[in-house]
């Protein structure tokens, strides 16, 4: 069960990491090496306008670990090789609260009165 920190405000660094993890165009992975070292990263595509990118970008491990401990991100199925294990990092989707619409007040029906008939 997530601790009380999971509902607390995020630091600026944690918010940046969570924004990147939530972007479906940038898959984020964590690599856990056999010595226990963890590295969170994603692929930054090449930006033809600036000429920057086309490389892996590391995310701050401490902030990623805090988001994981707080239940804000989750790890997918492991892909294991002899030197490391890699997991896909995904945001935790909380179920949406039920939408509460205001109740419309419908006036009571007005009884029809017998009145004079018009000539056709």
N, C-alpha and C positions, 0 to 999 in steps of 0.2 A: 504494500500500500504506500503511495507517495506520501512524503512528509509535508508539514505545513508550508515549507518553502515552495512547493510546487504551485501553490496558489498565490504566492507573493509576487511582487513586481520583479521583472527581469532586469538585470544590469544591461547596459548598452551593448556590451560584448556578447552576452547571451542572446539578446534580441537580434543582433546581426547574424549570429550562427543559426538561430531558429528561422530567420527569414530565408537564409540560403538552403536549409534543409527542407523547408516548405515549398521551394521552387522546384517543380517537377522537371524543369529543363536542365537542372544541375543535380544529377544523382550524387549523393554523398555516401562515402564508404569509410569504415574504420578498419584498419589493419592492425591485428594483434600479433606481435612477433613472439617467438618461443621464449624470449627473455622477459616477456610481460609488457614491453613497450607498446603503446598504442599510438596510432597516427590517424587522425580524421582528415579526410581530404575530398576534393571534388575536382573534376576536369573543367577548366576554363577554356571555352572555345576561342579560336583566333578571331579577333575583331578586325575586319578588313579596313575599317576607317582609321583605327589608331595603330594597327600592326601589333597590338599587345594580345597576350593570351597564348593559346595553344600549349598549355602546360597544366600540371597538377598544382593545386593550391592547398596548402595545409591550413586547417582550422585550429584554433587554440584548444589544446587538449583539455585543459582545466575547465573551461566553459562547457565544452561538449560533455565531459564527465558529469558536471553538475546538472546539466539538462537531462541526462540519462538517469541520474540518481533521483531527480525530482519527478520522473515519469513524463517528461515533455517529449522525449524522443525514444525510439525503440530500435532494436537491432533485428535484422531479418535472418534468414537461414544462413548458416556458415558455409563458406567455401574454403576448404582446408587443403594446404599443401605442407610439405615437411618443415618449412621454415616459418610459416605464418598462417593465420586464419583471417579471412576477410568477411565482413558483414555489410549489408546495405543498411544505411541509417534512414529512418523515416520518422516523420512527426507523428505524435500520438493524436489521433482524431477523437475529440470528445463528442459524445452525442449531443446534438443540438437540443436546447431546451424547447419544450413544446410551445408553439406559438399561441399566445393568448389574445384572442381578438375581443374587442369590446362587444358586449351583448347589445344588440339593437333593440330599442324599446319600440314595440309595435303597438299602436293604439288599438284599443278594443273596437271590435266591429260596431258600426252604427246601425241600429235597426232601421229597416225601410219603413217609411210611413205611407199609409194609404193616402193618396192625394187625388186631385182631380185629373182626369184623363184629358189629354188633348185631342182635339178633332184632327183627323188626318186629311 
